[in-house]
């Protein structure tokens, strides 16, 4: 047996590096794609601060549901790109709607 054959591993003993393999995680990203640009970067302008933006109110259930996850948890401002002031107002109104049973 030569030294070069001894140092080489047979093909079936090669290990696959599991850290760098791609995973199929599309279920949690489907809802988040509503708030992202097509290139994957987040939009930095607040969607609730522009002209003709909808008013944040506990009675506006359709707007509030956009900012809730499937488990009815509030999405973070990093995901939705909402400004910090509007995020605070949004959380108060979502909590009001939850208490009143609208959501």
N, C-alpha and C positions, 0 to 999 in steps of 0.2 A: 504494500500500500504506500503510495507516494504521499508526501506532505500536503500537496495541493488538494488531493482528493479527501484527505482526512479533515482539512479545515472547512471544506464546503459542506453545506447542509443539503440534504436531499429536498426535493420540491415539496413533499408532503409534510415536512417538519417546519416550514416557514410559518411564522406567526403573522396574523393580520393585526395591524395596529387599530384597536377599537376606538381610541380617542378621537381619531380624525375621520371616522366614517360618517357619512351623512345620515341623518335620521329623517324619517317621514313624519314631520309634525305639522300637519296642515289644519287640524281641527281647531286649535286655539288661535291660529292666525287669521282665520276666515273673517271673524267679526272685526278685527283690528284693521283690515285692509280698507275699511270705509274711511279711515282717518289718515291714511298714508298716501304719499305721492307714489307714482308708478315706479320711480327708481329706488324706493325703499327708505328714503330719508323722510323725516317727519316735517310737516309744515309748521313753521314757526309763528305764523300769524294766527291769532286767536279767532276761531270761527264765530264766537259770540260777541266780538267787539267790532265787527265790520258794520257797514251801513245796512240797514234793513235786516239786522239780525233778529232772531226770535227772542222774545222777552222770557227770561227765566222765571217761571212761576210754577207752583205746585200743581196747578190745574192743567198745565200743558204736559200731559202724560206722554204724548208721542215724542216730545223733545227729550224728556227725562229718560225715557227708555233707551235712547241712543247712547247714553253715557253709563249704562248698566251692563254688566257682564251677563252671561247665561245664568249664573247663580244669584243674580240680583245684587251683586256687589258693585260699588262705584269704581269706574275705571280711573286710573291715575291721570294726572295732567300731562305726564310724559307721553302717554299713549295718545291722548285725545288732542294735545297741543292747545289746551285751554289755559288762559292766563290765571295767575294765582288768585286774584280777586274774584274772577268769575267762577273759579273752581270752588271757592268757599261758599259763594252764593248758591251754586249748583248743588253742593252737598246738603246745605240747609233745606233747600226745596225738595230734594229727593227724600230726605228724612221725614219732612212734613207729609209728603205724599204716601210714604210707607205707613206712617202712623194712622193716617186717615183711611188707609186701605185702598187707595187709588192704584197702587202698583202691587 
